[in-house]
Amino acid sequence: MASQALFIVKLLVVSLILSVAIKSVAPSLFIPPTATNALIAVLLPSTVMTVTFLWRYAAFRQQKTN
């Protein structure tokens, strides 16, 4: 139980740090509002998750057959 609570606290701290970093750094970046940038922002998270899950699935199948 304590390890789960510690994991949640760590996750919240990392999320807070990331949020503050985005809030402070993002205004200084100039990213033009184009259709390409919008597509990248929308599709990149799903693409990264898909690749990650397929990679883990391949590793799981390889481990299962050995």
N, C-alpha and C positions, 0 to 999 in steps of 0.2 A: 504494500500500500504506500509506503514512504517513497519507494522508487518511482511509482507512478506520479505521485504529487511532485516530486523533484523534476521529473520529465516535463510536466505541465508548466512548472515555474520556469524552467529553462526555455521552453518553447515561447512562453509569454515574454520573457526578457529578450530573446532574439527577435521576436516580432516587434517589440517596442523599439529596439535599436534600428531595425530595418525601416520602420515607419518614420522615425525621426530623421534618419539619413535621407530618405526619399523626400521628406518635407523640406529639408534644408538644402539639398543638392539640386532637386528637380527645377526650381525656378532659375537657377543659373545655366541650365542646359537649354539650348535653343533647338527644339525639335519641331520642324515645320508641320503643320496639320495637313498632311497629304493622305490620299487614299492608301498609298503603300504603307505608310507608317501606321495607319489605323489597322490595316490587315495584319501587319506584323504584331501589333499589340494584342490583337484578338486571337490570332492563330498560334502564336509562339508557345504560350503555356500548354495548350492542348497537345501540340506536337512534341514538346519536351516530355510531357507525361506519357504519351504513347510510346515514344522511343524508350523511356525508362522502364515502363511495364513490359515491353517486348524483350528488352535486354534481360530483365529479371526472370521472365518466363523461360527464355532460352537457357539461362543458367540453372533454373529449377529442373527443366527437362533433362539437361545434361547430368545433373546430380542424381536425378531419379533413375536414369539408365545405368549409372555406374554402381 
